[in-house]
Amino acid sequence: MTKHPTLALLSLLLSVTSVAHAAPDACAPASAGLSDLGYASYRDGSAIRGITVDLLVEIQKRSGCPFQLGWYPHGRVYAQFFSGQLDVTGAALRNAERDQYGVWLPYTYSQFELVLLNQSAGEFHSLADFVERGTARLNVVRSIAYSPATQAQLDRLQKLGRLEYVNDYDVVFRKLLAGRADGTLAPPAIHVQHQRQYHLLGKMRATTFAEAPRAMVGIYVSKQLPAAQRRRYAEAVRAIVGDGTVQQIYLRYLDADVTRQIFAGGVRDILDAMPAD
C-alpha cells in the first residue's frame, strides 16, 4: 500500500499512542482507509486530519487496538475493503453491499444538502423540483452511497446533461471555483470545510431536500478481523457515542449550531443501531 510519508508517520504516532493505553492482550494493527470527505477526513498540507481521524485515535485509546492509516480516492477505499486489503473504512453510510464484507459501527448522523452557487440557488424543496425547474449543473462524487430516491434524480440530471461524476470533493470545488459547475450534493461536515478552503463561504447556499432524509454514518470493520477485535472496536464506539465524546470531536471542526443540528434528538437511535454482539 502506497502512503504519503506523513501518513506513515501519523500511523506510527497513532500506534505509539495506543500502546500507552493498550490492554495486556493488545491486538494487531488494522489498516484504515480514508478519503477526501471534508471535515470527516481531509489533507492539511502534508498532514491528514478530521473527525474520523480523531475518532480512530479515541477508539485506539479505549480498545488497545492500533490503526495504520492510508489515503485513497473515495472509490478505491471500498475496492480495497471488498478485496480484503483494508480492515476499516472511514465515514460510511450503511448499505447491503458493504454489509457483506464488514460490520457497521454507527457514531453520527448525516444529511445530504443541495449546495449551489448563489447565482444558481433557488427555492427547491426537492431534488425532483430542482431537476424540473432548475438549470444548474451538478458535480457529484462517484462511489458515494446516495439514497435510491436521490440516485433516481441524479440519473435524470445525467440524461439532461446537467451532471458529472468526479473522483472526490476537492475536484468538485475546484470546478465550482473555475465556473465549470454550479453545485453539488454534500452534508455540512463536507461542504463547509471545502467552502472555507476555497473561499466560497457566503457565495453558496445549502438546503436540505426531500429525497435525502437524515441517516446514520459509521465506520465499517472487516469481517476478516477476529471477532474479539471487532467487539473491542464496537465497545469503544458505543462508549464514545454514549459519553458525548463524539460531539466534542465535532466541535473541534464545526460550530456549535451545526453540531447541534447534526445531533438533534440525541444519540439513542445510534446506540440502538449498534451491533448486539
C-alpha positions in Angstrom: 0.0 0.0 0.0 1.4 3.4 -1.0 1.3 6.0 1.6 2.2 9.7 1.8 5.3 9.8 4.1 3.5 12.0 6.6 0.7 9.4 6.8 3.2 6.7 7.6 4.5 8.9 10.4 1.0 9.6 11.6 0.3 5.8 11.7 3.4 5.4 13.9 2.3 8.2 16.2 -1.2 6.6 16.5 0.4 3.3 17.3 2.6 4.7 20.0 -0.5 6.5 21.5 -2.4 3.2 21.5 0.4 1.3 23.1 0.4 3.6 26.1 -3.3 2.8 26.7 -3.3 -0.8 25.4 -4.7 -3.7 27.3 -2.3 -6.6 28.1 -3.8 -8.6 25.2 -3.4 -5.7 22.6 -4.5 -6.7 19.1 -2.6 -6.4 15.8 -2.8 -3.1 13.9 -5.7 -2.8 11.5 -5.4 -0.9 8.2 -7.9 2.0 7.9 -8.7 3.7 4.6 -9.6 7.4 4.5 -10.5 9.7 1.6 -11.5 13.3 0.8 -14.7 13.9 2.9 -14.4 17.4 4.1 -14.1 17.7 7.9 -14.6 13.9 8.2 -11.2 13.4 6.7 -9.0 15.9 4.8 -5.5 16.8 3.9 -4.0 19.8 5.6 -0.7 20.4 3.7 1.3 17.2 4.3 -0.9 16.1 7.3 -4.2 14.2 7.5 -6.8 15.5 9.8 -10.5 15.3 10.5 -13.4 13.9 12.6 -12.7 10.3 11.5 -9.0 10.6 12.4 -9.9 11.9 15.9 -12.5 9.2 16.3 -9.9 6.5 15.4 -7.4 7.9 17.9 -10.1 7.7 20.6 -11.0 4.1 19.6 -7.4 3.2 19.8 -7.1 4.6 23.3 -10.1 2.7 24.5 -9.6 -0.6 22.7 -5.9 -1.0 22.7 -6.1 -1.8 19.0 -3.9 0.4 16.8 -4.7 1.6 13.2 -2.4 2.1 10.2 -3.9 4.9 8.1 -3.9 5.1 4.3 -5.2 7.8 2.0 -7.1 6.9 -1.2 -9.5 8.2 -3.8 -13.0 7.6 -2.3 -14.0 4.8 -4.7 -10.7 3.0 -4.1 -11.4 2.7 -0.4 -14.3 0.3 -1.0 -12.5 -1.6 -3.7 -9.7 -2.2 -1.2 -12.1 -3.1 1.5 -14.1 -5.5 -0.6 -10.9 -7.2 -1.7 -9.7 -7.7 1.9 -6.8 -5.2 1.6 -8.3 -2.8 4.1 -9.7 -3.6 7.5 -11.6 -0.4 8.3 -13.2 2.3 6.3 -13.9 5.9 7.4 -17.3 7.7 7.5 -19.8 5.5 5.6 -23.5 5.2 5.1 -24.8 1.6 5.5 -25.7 -0.4 2.5 -26.2 -4.1 1.7 -23.1 -4.5 -0.4 -20.8 -3.1 2.4 -22.6 -5.3 4.9 -21.4 -8.4 3.1 -17.8 -7.6 3.9 -18.0 -5.7 7.2 -19.7 -4.8 10.5 -21.0 -1.3 10.6 -20.5 0.8 13.8 -22.5 4.0 13.7 -21.4 7.1 15.5 -23.1 10.1 14.0 -25.8 11.4 11.7 -25.5 13.0 8.2 -27.8 14.6 5.7 -27.0 15.5 2.2 -27.8 19.0 1.1 -28.1 20.6 -2.3 -25.3 23.2 -2.4 -25.5 25.8 -5.1 -23.6 28.9 -6.0 -25.8 31.9 -5.1 -26.5 32.8 -8.7 -27.9 29.3 -9.3 -29.7 28.9 -6.0 -33.5 28.9 -5.7 -36.4 27.7 -3.6 -36.2 24.0 -4.4 -38.0 21.8 -1.9 -36.9 18.5 -3.5 -34.3 17.3 -5.9 -37.1 16.4 -8.3 -38.2 20.1 -8.2 -34.6 21.1 -8.9 -34.4 18.8 -11.9 -37.6 20.1 -13.3 -37.3 23.8 -12.7 -33.5 24.4 -12.3 -30.8 24.8 -14.9 -27.7 24.4 -12.8 -25.1 21.8 -13.4 -24.0 19.5 -10.6 -20.8 17.7 -10.0 -21.1 14.8 -7.5 -18.6 12.2 -6.2 -18.7 8.7 -7.6 -18.9 5.8 -5.1 -20.9 7.8 -2.6 -23.9 5.8 -1.4 -26.8 8.1 -2.2 -30.4 7.1 -1.3 -32.4 5.4 -4.0 -34.6 8.4 -4.3 -31.6 10.7 -4.7 -30.0 8.4 -7.2 -33.1 8.4 -9.3 -33.0 12.2 -9.7 -29.3 12.1 -10.4 -29.9 9.7 -13.2 -32.5 12.2 -14.6 -29.9 15.0 -14.3 -27.3 12.9 -16.1 -29.7 12.3 -19.0 -30.3 16.0 -19.3 -26.5 16.7 -19.5 -26.5 18.5 -16.1 -24.5 16.1 -14.1 -20.9 14.9 -14.0 -19.3 12.3 -11.7 -15.8 13.1 -10.4 -13.3 11.4 -8.0 -13.6 13.5 -4.9 -14.9 16.7 -3.4 -11.6 18.6 -4.0 -12.2 18.2 -7.7 -15.9 19.3 -7.3 -15.0 22.5 -5.5 -12.1 23.3 -7.8 -14.5 23.1 -10.8 -17.0 25.3 -8.9 -14.3 27.9 -8.4 -13.4 27.7 -12.1 -17.0 28.1 -13.2 -17.2 24.6 -14.7 -20.0 23.5 -12.3 -22.8 25.2 -10.3 -23.3 23.0 -7.3 -23.0 19.6 -5.7 -24.6 17.3 -3.1 -22.9 17.1 0.3 -23.6 17.1 4.0 -22.4 20.0 6.1 -19.3 18.3 7.5 -18.1 18.0 3.9 -19.2 21.2 2.2 -18.4 23.6 5.0 -14.7 22.6 5.0 -14.4 22.9 1.2 -16.2 26.3 1.2 -13.7 27.6 3.7 -10.8 26.1 1.8 -11.8 27.6 -1.5 -13.1 30.9 0.0 -16.7 30.3 -1.1 -18.4 30.9 2.2 -21.2 33.4 1.6 -21.1 32.6 -2.1 -23.1 29.4 -1.8 -26.4 28.3 -0.4 -27.1 24.8 1.1 -30.6 23.4 1.5 -32.0 20.0 2.5 -34.1 18.2 0.0 -36.9 15.6 0.4 -35.1 12.7 -1.3 -32.3 12.7 1.3 -33.5 12.2 4.9 -31.1 12.3 7.8 -29.2 9.0 8.0 -26.6 7.4 10.4 -23.0 7.2 9.5 -20.4 4.8 10.8 -17.2 3.0 10.2 -17.1 -0.4 8.6 -14.9 -3.1 10.3 -13.9 -6.1 8.1 -15.4 -9.4 9.0 -12.0 -10.9 8.4 -10.8 -9.4 11.7 -11.1 -11.6 14.7 -14.5 -11.4 16.4 -12.9 -10.3 19.7 -11.2 -7.4 18.0 -14.4 -6.3 16.3 -16.1 -6.4 19.7 -13.5 -4.2 21.2 -14.0 -1.6 18.4 -17.8 -1.8 19.0 -17.5 -1.3 22.7 -15.2 1.7 22.2 -17.5 3.3 19.6 -20.5 2.7 21.9 -18.7 4.4 24.8 -17.5 7.4 22.6 -21.1 8.0 21.5 -22.7 7.4 24.9 -20.5 9.7 26.9 -20.6 12.7 24.4 -17.1 12.4 23.2 -18.2 12.3 19.5 -20.0 15.6 19.9 -16.8 17.1 21.4 -14.9 15.9 18.4 -17.3 17.6 16.0 -17.0 20.9 17.9 -13.3 20.9 17.0 -14.2 21.4 13.4 -17.8 22.7 13.2 -19.5 25.4 15.1 -22.0 24.7 17.9 -25.1 25.4 15.8 -24.1 22.9 13.1 -23.1 20.3 15.7 -26.5 20.7 17.5 -28.2 20.3 14.1 -26.3 17.1 13.4 -27.1 15.5 16.8 -30.6 16.9 17.2 -32.7 14.4 19.2 -29.7 12.8 20.9 -27.8 9.6 20.2 -30.3 7.0 21.4 -31.0 5.8 17.8 -27.3 5.5 17.1 -26.8 3.3 20.2 -29.8 1.2 19.4 -28.4 0.6 15.9 -25.1 -0.7 17.2 -24.5 -4.5 16.6 -25.7 -6.7 19.5 -22.5 -8.7 19.8 
